[in-house]
Amino acid sequence: MKQIATNIRKNILHIANLSGSPHIGSALSCTDILTTLYFKILNLDDYENRDLFILSKAHSAMTLYATLHEKGLLSKDDLEGYYQNGGTLPAHTDRLTNPYIEISAGSLGHGLPIASGMAHALKLKGSERKVYVLMGDGESQEGSVWEAAMLAPKLELNNLTVFIDRNNLQGYARADEILSYEPIDKKFEAFNWEVFRIDGHDYKAILDAVNTKTNKPKMIICDTTKGKGVSFMEDELIWHYYIVTDEIKQKAILELEGSSDEK
């Protein structure tokens, strides 16, 4: 799993460098969550009956694109067309660009309400398909998140699993300094969710939380590190917007390759 995540991180750095795109820190923080989802959890074998994944923090689209490429669901040409003039993939997800990108996103706070609607529709149809969402922690400051947080337990959406990438850094400061959301686990528990708080870079902890049986919607708060995997980017605010130059890319990839022993 660690080698797969390293490959994904290297491709994130590659397309961030090619495109001059920001958001590298946010992309690296959620890589281990998407790696676990796409390589251990999501059922994608039958397209018509596939599980659904919603990337609500769509400024981390590079992670989704690099993960789909590693999974064999996105070509190298499409990947390298990311954020290019006349290219193939936008900075934030567009559902028309790939059959495994479920929604167009970018405005924060929309993923959980949309996913709740999808999960409710699937339950009404008697479907066994599941819906997964990845939100940012700063995103939990949005009011629409809390409307969905109230509704999902009411609708008994036990087919809905939500991850929060809690790296505690948003664009301009620590997320809990801009508008405090803690104790976020207690708040979702009060709304009658099944709540887990784990290390978001621990594949086994992610799997164990997902596989725990419950009749409630599930909230998995993943404590993560922004810029995870590249020491000089880790937990540094500047990497929310800073650009990956040729020199930075080379230095970061050398570091990743030196720490990619199988876990």
Phi, psi and chi 1 to 4 in degrees:
 res  aa     phi    psi   chi1   chi2   chi3   chi4
   1 MET       -  -39.6  -70.5  -73.8  -74.3      -
   2 LYS   -64.9  -37.3 -173.7  171.8 -177.5 -178.7
   3 GLN   -64.9  -39.3 -175.4   57.9   58.5      -
   4 ILE   -62.6  -45.4  -66.2  171.2      -      -
   5 ALA   -63.3  -36.7      -      -      -      -
   6 THR   -64.1  -43.1  -62.5      -      -      -
   7 ASN   -59.1  -43.0  -65.5  -17.7      -      -
   8 ILE   -64.1  -44.8  -67.9  169.3      -      -
   9 ARG   -61.6  -39.8  -75.7 -170.5  164.3   95.8
  10 LYS   -63.3  -39.7  -72.5  167.3   65.9  176.9
  11 ASN   -72.0  -30.8  -90.4  -39.6      -      -
  12 ILE   -61.8  -46.3  -69.0  170.0      -      -
  13 LEU   -62.8  -38.7  -72.7  158.1      -      -
  14 HIS   -61.7  -49.7  176.0   54.5      -      -
  15 ILE   -78.1  -26.4   60.4  175.0      -      -
  16 ALA   -65.0  -38.5      -      -      -      -
  17 ASN   -70.1  -44.5  170.5 -112.7      -      -
  18 LEU   -60.6  -38.7  -83.1 -179.5      -      -
  19 SER   -95.6  -18.3   62.9      -      -      -
  20 GLY    69.8   32.5      -      -      -      -
  21 SER   -88.8  145.1  169.7      -      -      -
  22 PRO   -83.5 -163.4   32.3  -34.7      -      -
  23 HIS    71.9   24.3  -63.9  136.9      -      -
  24 ILE   -66.8  -39.1 -174.3   74.2      -      -
  25 GLY   -61.8  -44.4      -      -      -      -
  26 SER   -65.2  -36.1  -56.2      -      -      -
  27 ALA   -67.6  -41.4      -      -      -      -
  28 LEU   -73.0  -27.0  -65.5  174.2      -      -
  29 SER   -68.7  -30.6   77.4      -      -      -
  30 CYS  -102.0    7.2   63.7      -      -      -
  31 THR   -61.9  -41.9  -62.0      -      -      -
  32 ASP   -69.3  -30.0  -65.4  -50.2      -      -
  33 ILE   -67.1  -48.3  -59.1  169.3      -      -
  34 LEU   -67.5  -35.7  -97.6   68.0      -      -
  35 THR   -59.3  -47.2  -61.0      -      -      -
  36 THR   -64.7  -42.8  -49.7      -      -      -
  37 LEU   -60.3  -52.1  -92.8  169.7      -      -
  38 TYR   -77.6  -23.4  -84.3   85.0      -      -
  39 PHE  -108.5   -6.3  -72.0   87.3      -      -
  40 LYS  -134.7  -16.7  -67.6  -68.9 -175.6 -178.2
  41 ILE  -121.5  -56.1  -63.2  169.7      -      -
  42 LEU   -64.3  136.1  -67.7  177.6      -      -
  43 ASN   -94.0  106.0  178.1   10.4      -      -
  44 LEU  -118.6    8.0  -59.1  175.1      -      -
  45 ASP   -66.4  -39.5  -67.0  -20.7      -      -
  46 ASP  -109.4  106.5  175.5    0.3      -      -
  47 TYR   -56.2  -43.4 -178.4   76.4      -      -
  48 GLU   -67.6  -23.6  -64.5  -59.0  -36.0      -
  49 ASN  -117.5   23.7  -68.3  -60.4      -      -
  50 ARG   -69.2  156.0   70.3 -166.7 -175.9  -76.4
  51 ASP   -70.8  156.7  -68.3  -25.4      -      -
  52 LEU  -110.3  134.7  -59.1  173.1      -      -
  53 PHE  -121.1  128.9  171.8   68.3      -      -
  54 ILE  -113.6  117.5  -53.9  -61.8      -      -
  55 LEU   -90.1   96.7 -179.4   65.7      -      -
  56 SER   -76.1  -38.0 -169.6      -      -      -
  57 LYS   -82.5   74.4   48.4  168.9  -77.3 -180.0
  58 ALA   -72.4   -8.1      -      -      -      -
  59 HIS   -69.8   -9.3   53.3  -72.0      -      -
  60 SER   -97.5   28.6  -62.8      -      -      -
  61 ALA   -57.9  -30.0      -      -      -      -
  62 MET   -56.7  -35.5  -74.5 -171.0  -68.0      -
  63 THR   -66.7  -43.9  -43.0      -      -      -
  64 LEU   -63.7  -44.1  179.0   55.9      -      -
  65 TYR   -62.6  -45.4  -59.8  150.2      -      -
  66 ALA   -66.5  -33.1      -      -      -      -
  67 THR   -70.9  -43.5  -56.5      -      -      -
  68 LEU   -61.5  -37.7  -70.7  173.8      -      -
  69 HIS   -65.3  -44.8  173.8   64.4      -      -
  70 GLU   -62.5  -31.8 -172.9   69.8   16.5      -
  71 LYS   -80.0   -8.5 -171.8   73.0  178.3  174.4
  72 GLY    85.0   19.0      -      -      -      -
  73 LEU  -108.2    4.3  -58.9  173.6      -      -
  74 LEU  -148.2  128.7 -177.2   74.3      -      -
  75 SER   -73.5  162.1   71.7      -      -      -
  76 LYS   -64.0  -39.8 -176.7  178.1  179.9 -177.4
  77 ASP   -61.3  -43.4  -74.8  -14.3      -      -
  78 ASP   -65.4  -41.8  -78.8  -11.6      -      -
  79 LEU   -59.3  -45.2 -178.6   68.3      -      -
  80 GLU   -77.4   -5.6  -67.0 -174.8  -19.3      -
  81 GLY   -87.6    5.3      -      -      -      -
  82 TYR   -60.6  126.2  164.6   73.3      -      -
  83 TYR    58.5   32.7 -153.6   39.4      -      -
  84 GLN  -105.7  152.9  -54.9  -77.1  -13.3      -
  85 ASN   -60.9  124.4  -73.4  -28.4      -      -
  86 GLY    71.4   15.4      -      -      -      -
  87 GLY   -82.5 -165.7      -      -      -      -
  88 THR  -105.9  -27.9   50.5      -      -      -
  89 LEU  -130.9  129.4  -61.1  167.9      -      -
  90 PRO   -81.5  171.3   29.5  -33.4      -      -
  91 ALA   -63.6  -35.9      -      -      -      -
  92 HIS  -114.5  153.3  -64.7   73.7      -      -
  93 THR   -65.3  143.6   53.8      -      -      -
  94 ASP  -127.7  121.3  179.1  -21.5      -      -
  95 ARG   -66.3  -15.0   70.0  177.5 -176.8   85.6
  96 LEU   -85.5   -3.1  -60.0 -179.7      -      -
  97 THR   -90.7  -17.7   56.2      -      -      -
  98 ASN  -161.2  138.2 -177.1  -80.9      -      -
  99 PRO   -64.9  -14.1   19.3  -30.7      -      -
 100 TYR  -102.0    8.8  -68.0   92.3      -      -
 101 ILE  -100.5  111.4  -66.1  173.7      -      -
 102 GLU   -82.2  -30.4  -53.5  -66.1  -10.1      -
 103 ILE  -140.0  156.2   67.7  166.6      -      -
 104 SER   -85.1  132.0  -59.4      -      -      -
 105 ALA  -143.4  173.8      -      -      -      -
 106 GLY   158.7  -49.7      -      -      -      -
 107 SER   -70.2  123.6  -63.4      -      -      -
 108 LEU   -72.2  153.0  -63.7  175.0      -      -
 109 GLY    92.5    2.3      -      -      -      -
 110 HIS   -96.4  -24.9  -68.0 -178.2      -      -
 111 GLY   -62.7  -45.3      -      -      -      -
 112 LEU   -65.9  -44.8 -179.7   53.3      -      -
 113 PRO   -60.8  -42.4  -24.3   33.5      -      -
 114 ILE   -64.0  -44.9  -67.0  170.5      -      -
 115 ALA   -63.4  -36.1      -      -      -      -
 116 SER   -63.5  -41.1  -62.8      -      -      -
 117 GLY   -63.3  -42.4      -      -      -      -
 118 MET   -62.7  -45.0  -71.1  175.9  166.7      -
 119 ALA   -63.9  -40.0      -      -      -      -
 120 HIS   -63.9  -43.8 -174.7   47.9      -      -
 121 ALA   -61.9  -41.1      -      -      -      -
 122 LEU   -65.4  -38.6  -70.4  171.7      -      -
 123 LYS   -65.2  -40.4  -77.4 -172.1   73.2   77.4
 124 LEU   -61.6  -31.4  -70.0  175.3      -      -
 125 LYS   -84.2   -5.1  -67.9  177.1 -179.5  176.4
 126 GLY    74.7   20.8      -      -      -      -
 127 SER   -79.6  149.5  171.8      -      -      -
 128 GLU   -92.1   -0.9  -63.9  -63.5  -41.2      -
 129 ARG   -65.1  150.8  -62.7  167.2   66.3 -172.5
 130 LYS  -118.0  156.7  -64.5 -179.6  172.7   57.7
 131 VAL  -121.8  130.7 -176.9      -      -      -
 132 TYR  -122.6  143.7  -61.5   85.4      -      -
 133 VAL  -132.3  142.5 -173.5      -      -      -
 134 LEU  -118.3  119.9  176.3   62.7      -      -
 135 MET  -111.2  159.5  -67.3  169.6   38.9      -
 136 GLY   -88.4  162.4      -      -      -      -
 137 ASP   -75.0  -39.1   52.4   -5.0      -      -
 138 GLY   -60.8  -29.0      -      -      -      -
 139 GLU   -63.8  -26.3 -172.6  175.9    5.9      -
 140 SER   -69.3   -3.6   68.7      -      -      -
 141 GLN   -78.3   -8.9  -62.1  156.7  -17.7      -
 142 GLU   -81.3  138.2  -58.1  -78.9  -11.3      -
 143 GLY   -63.6  -34.3      -      -      -      -
 144 SER   -62.5  -28.3   52.4      -      -      -
 145 VAL   -61.6  -41.7  168.5      -      -      -
 146 TRP   -78.3  -25.0  -63.6  100.9      -      -
 147 GLU   -64.5  -44.6  -66.4  177.9   39.3      -
 148 ALA   -68.1  -34.9      -      -      -      -
 149 ALA   -61.7  -33.9      -      -      -      -
 150 MET   -75.1  -36.7  -73.6 -173.6  -77.1      -
 151 LEU   -76.7  -40.2 -177.8   62.4      -      -
 152 ALA   -58.2  -45.5      -      -      -      -
 153 PRO   -66.2  -35.2  -22.3   35.5      -      -
 154 LYS   -58.5  -37.2  170.4   72.3  175.6  177.2
 155 LEU   -88.6    3.2  -62.7  176.0      -      -
 156 GLU    54.1   50.3  -60.0  178.2  -20.9      -
 157 LEU   -83.9   73.8  -59.7 -178.0      -      -
 158 ASN   -78.7    3.5   61.1  -12.5      -      -
 159 ASN   -99.6   10.8   56.2  -14.7      -      -
 160 LEU  -115.0  125.0  173.4   64.5      -      -
 161 THR  -124.6  129.3  -62.6      -      -      -
 162 VAL  -119.1  135.0 -177.1      -      -      -
 163 PHE  -109.5  138.1  -61.9   87.0      -      -
 164 ILE  -111.0  122.4  -69.1 -176.8      -      -
 165 ASP   -82.9   91.1  179.9   10.7      -      -
 166 ARG   -92.3   79.1 -162.9  -93.5 -174.9 -166.9
 167 ASN   -95.1   -7.0   58.6   43.5      -      -
 168 ASN    57.7   33.5 -162.0   25.8      -      -
 169 LEU  -140.7  118.0  -86.1  175.5      -      -
 170 GLN  -111.3 -168.3   56.4 -170.3   97.3      -
 171 GLY   -53.2  -34.6      -      -      -      -
 172 TYR  -125.7   -3.2  -58.9  103.5      -      -
 173 ALA  -178.5 -177.6      -      -      -      -
 174 ARG   -60.2  135.0  -63.9  -79.2  176.4 -162.6
 175 ALA   -60.0  -40.8      -      -      -      -
 176 ASP   -78.3   -5.0   60.9    5.0      -      -
 177 GLU   -89.5  -33.7  -67.0  172.1  -12.7      -
 178 ILE   -70.2  -49.2  -70.4  178.8      -      -
 179 LEU  -157.3  101.1 -173.6   59.9      -      -
 180 SER   -61.7  135.1  179.6      -      -      -
 181 TYR  -117.1   -5.1   48.9   74.3      -      -
 182 GLU   -82.0  150.8  -64.9  -72.7    4.3      -
 183 PRO   -82.8  105.3   29.6  -30.8      -      -
 184 ILE   -68.1  -29.2 -163.8  165.6      -      -
 185 ASP   -66.8  -42.4   45.7   -5.6      -      -
 186 LYS   -66.1  -34.3  -59.1  -60.2 -179.3 -172.1
 187 LYS   -66.3  -44.1  -69.6  174.2 -179.2  174.2
 188 PHE   -69.8  -33.8  -85.3   94.4      -      -
 189 GLU   -60.7  -38.9  -76.2  174.1    4.8      -
 190 ALA   -65.8  -26.0      -      -      -      -
 191 PHE   -86.3    5.9  -77.3   89.3      -      -
 192 ASN    74.8   35.4 -157.6   27.8      -      -
 193 TRP   -91.4  155.9  -72.3   65.8      -      -
 194 GLU   -84.6  114.7 -169.1   74.9   37.7      -
 195 VAL  -113.8  137.8  178.1      -      -      -
 196 PHE  -127.9  145.0  -57.2   81.1      -      -
 197 ARG  -127.4  117.8 -171.7  151.1 -165.6  163.5
 198 ILE  -137.5  171.3   62.5  169.3      -      -
 199 ASP   -76.2  114.7  176.2   -9.9      -      -
 200 GLY   -74.1    2.3      -      -      -      -
 201 HIS  -110.0    7.3  -57.5  -60.5      -      -
 202 ASP  -102.5  105.3 -176.0  -31.7      -      -
 203 TYR   -59.3  -41.6  -50.3  120.6      -      -
 204 LYS   -66.1  -40.4 -178.1  177.0 -176.7  -56.2
 205 ALA   -63.2  -38.7      -      -      -      -
 206 ILE   -63.5  -47.2  -63.4  169.2      -      -
 207 LEU   -62.2  -45.3  -84.9  172.0      -      -
 208 ASP   -60.6  -41.1  -72.9  -12.4      -      -
 209 ALA   -65.5  -44.7      -      -      -      -
 210 VAL   -63.4  -39.3  169.2      -      -      -
 211 ASN   -82.3   -6.2  -69.5  -28.8      -      -
 212 THR   -68.2  127.9  -60.9      -      -      -
 213 LYS   -75.9  138.1  -59.5  -68.8 -174.8 -174.1
 214 THR  -160.6  157.4  177.8      -      -      -
 215 ASN  -100.1    7.6  -72.5  -39.1      -      -
 216 LYS  -108.0  162.3  -59.4  177.6 -178.4  178.5
 217 PRO   -63.1  148.8   20.6  -30.0      -      -
 218 LYS  -112.6  130.8 -167.9  178.1  -67.0 -179.2
 219 MET  -115.7  119.9  172.3   59.7   66.3      -
 220 ILE  -114.3  105.1  -55.3  173.7      -      -
 221 ILE   -87.1  115.1  -60.2  162.1      -      -
 222 CYS  -103.4  109.4  -62.1      -      -      -
 223 ASP   -73.8  118.0  -72.1  -48.4      -      -
 224 THR  -130.0  174.5   60.5      -      -      -
 225 THR  -119.1  122.0  -58.0      -      -      -
 226 LYS   -62.0  136.0 -160.5  154.5 -173.4  165.8
 227 GLY    76.9   17.0      -      -      -      -
 228 LYS   -52.2  132.1  178.2   67.5  176.1  178.6
 229 GLY   106.9  -22.1      -      -      -      -
 230 VAL  -121.3  108.6 -179.9      -      -      -
 231 SER   -56.3  -40.6   61.8      -      -      -
 232 PHE   -79.0   -4.4   59.7   88.4      -      -
 233 MET  -101.9  -16.7  -66.4 -178.0  179.1      -
 234 GLU   -66.9  127.0  -70.6 -171.0   -6.1      -
 235 ASP    57.2   34.0 -158.8   34.7      -      -
 236 GLU  -115.3  121.6  -67.5  -70.8  -18.6      -
 237 LEU   -58.2  -34.4  178.0   62.1      -      -
 238 ILE   -56.5  -28.6 -168.9  173.6      -      -
 239 TRP   -81.5    7.7  -67.2  102.8      -      -
 240 HIS   -70.6  -36.9 -167.8   90.9      -      -
 241 TYR  -123.2  -11.8  -70.7  119.2      -      -
 242 TYR   -68.1  147.5 -155.9   76.1      -      -
 243 ILE   -91.1  144.2  -58.1  -57.5      -      -
 244 VAL   -87.5  103.8  177.6      -      -      -
 245 THR   -78.7  172.2   63.2      -      -      -
 246 ASP   -57.4  -44.6  -67.9  -16.4      -      -
 247 GLU   -64.6  -43.5 -178.5 -178.3    1.9      -
 248 ILE   -65.1  -41.8  -71.5  168.5      -      -
 249 LYS   -59.6  -47.0  172.3 -170.6  167.4 -176.6
 250 GLN   -61.8  -43.7 -176.7  177.4   13.3      -
 251 LYS   -64.7  -42.1 -177.7  179.2  176.6 -177.5
 252 ALA   -68.1  -42.0      -      -      -      -
 253 ILE   -68.4  -38.5  -73.9 -179.1      -      -
 254 LEU   -59.5  -40.1  -79.1  173.2      -      -
 255 GLU   -67.1  -43.6 -176.1  174.7  -35.9      -
 256 LEU   -61.5  -43.4  -76.4  168.3      -      -
 257 GLU   -65.9  -27.5  -71.3  176.2  -20.5      -
 258 GLY   -79.4   -9.9      -      -      -      -
 259 SER  -124.4   24.6   62.3      -      -      -
 260 SER   -99.8   24.1   62.0      -      -      -
 261 ASP   -59.1  139.6  -64.0  -22.9      -      -
 262 GLU   -59.3  137.2 -168.9   67.1   28.8      -
 263 LYS  -104.3      - -170.9  173.9 -179.1  179.6
